[in-house]
């Protein structure tokens, strides 16, 4: 991943995790908790693709596993967000721009349901049966509802920031300069001469041609 992608992703994930733990987790809403961290991973995955989505999801989930007051095994949420980030990145268009809000909303609902199911499934494998006592259908419904209500305020902004980081003017200028250097080296390697020498030779030939043409014109006038 590029440096600007890493810096932006880490900043957004840390901010989302702080808000998730300090504010959203203390609202005591019925059922699930609005998952701002999941929405951040989805917004970045829809711009960076499946590989970037998987890496960001794993890192974000690992931070959530280690951040207090986490009461589950470390790596559990990292695995879930890694899979969700990868699958969400597959919905990314070629140019990274979505034409309508329907696609992201479908991704958000599917990710909310998928995250809850995967988290409960992994918990069942390690002996955590908390989802059974709370009620899995209620968790699925409230998770999809809360994330869907929060998504219009989060996902478009995350995607806009990610696209702006991709269109860094400094990076584009460096890329253009590198392309020019490669082209110049390619041309000069085939002739054994430098591009500057070729241009100087052409200028000398043009000057000599102008002098010769002027001499011929003067000779015609004298006759």
C-alpha angles and dihedrals in degrees: 000000000000121000093246090051092051094047093047094045094048092048094049094045093050093048091047092049093050092050090045095053100036101039117010096044090054097053091087093214118177114267119352130010121247104260107220091167091058092050091051091053091048093051092051094043092053088060104032098040134230098312094049090042092054093049094046092045092051093049094045092047092048091053089050090050092053099039116096135279088034110141101182137080115288112254096029098104091035090062092047096049092043091058093042092048091051094049093045090051089059088066091060113116121231094258095040092240124114118211097208140019094240095084097051092045091053089048091050094051093045091047093049092051093041093049092052093047094046092046091050091045094051089045091054089053092054094042100261108139099169092117091061093056094047095045122254097221091054091049092050093050097045093043092053092044097049095044092046091052092047097042099079089058096046115026099055091049092048091049092048092052091047093050091048090052089051092053094057107161092209092054091048092050092050090048092051092048091050091050090051092051091050092050092049092049091048092053095045094047092060096055103029089235132103122249090238092054091051092052091048091051092051091051092051091050091050091050092050091049091053091050092050092048091051091050092052091050091051091049091053091050092052091053 
